[in-house]
Amino acid sequence: MNVRRLIPAAALAGAVALGATALTACSGASAGGAKDGKLDVMSSFYPMQFLAQQIGKDHVKVDTLTKPGVEPHDLEITPKQTGQLGEADVVLYLKGLQPAVDKAVAQSGVKHVVDAAKLTELEVHGASGHDHAHEGAEGHTEGEEGHDHAHGEAGEDPHVWLDPVKYAEVAKGVGAALEKADPDHAADYRKNTDELLGKLTALDTEFKDGLRNTASKTFITTHSAFGYLAERYGLDQEGISGVDPESEPSPARMKELQAVAKKDNVSTVFFETLASDKTAKSLATDTGLKTDVLDPLEGITDKSQGADYFEVMRSNLKNLQKALGSK
């Protein structure tokens, strides 16, 4: 079982300083580049967009490069988006998740650039979580084609927003960055950040309480996006296709998952809303299991089980409780 690694108390407090490091800016003057005087913020995809909206509120105009329904990993930047990116006052992105965005941001010339990957510690998570606590980052092997899909600087897992504690670290750094970009409204950004941190702390408590006593600790999912969540709450993630949701699992991996499902009393194979459910349904049929949604929250669409981050995360919790046999 994954063993939760405790984050030092200084880590969250230090996110403000990290925010200053992640924010590359030469001037402390207010930006306010939008025509209505609001801070023009361009986000790379939904989790960054949500933070900007929650922290900036009325002082910001937020747009996103990844439109609803688009799988973020496969995003290609259009010339129009490149132009919009270059005109933004602030850019929020997560380096290593979307190569096209990384390249566009590097060439944008925007002064205020916030890389969420610098606001919290990234880790390496394999498709299987059973040995994570014992092996550590260096002990992972990629057993089949598609499981070595690289993310981050050294294959790190970028899906930090699915752990409310790590997402709070990112939020605190983003808040600090907006304060620096728009000091005239710093007090409001600080207040909004504190409100968001309170909500994320409450969500963390809900997950801890809701997943403390379950009949099984193992869940199978098409997209290995839940490594941080699994580690935080003492669960084992078994990914069908690794961190790349579109990669095809090998026959050996499918056979291995059938054995895991039987051994660990797995009841459900999870799939996501933005990628094909074909593999999940195939495995479920072969093993006599049910299927359900576990949303990696890379975008909100009309198929999402909730209207925003918190609603979808609580839907995820409910689905996990049902699948794992919450007592």
PECOR-V166158 format. One record per helix or strand of 2 or more residues. SS is the DSSP state (helix for helix, strand for strand). FROM is the first residue (numbers start at 1). TO is the last residue. If there is no record, write none. Layout:
<<SS:FROM:TO> <SS:FROM:TO>>
This chain:
<<helix:9:13> <helix:15:22> <strand:39:43> <helix:46:59> <strand:60:64> <helix:72:74> <helix:79:87> <strand:90:93> <helix:99:108> <strand:112:115> <helix:116:118> <helix:132:135> <helix:137:139> <helix:160:162> <helix:164:181> <helix:183:210> <strand:218:221> <helix:227:232> <strand:236:239> <helix:251:263> <strand:268:271> <helix:278:287> <strand:290:293> <helix:309:324>>
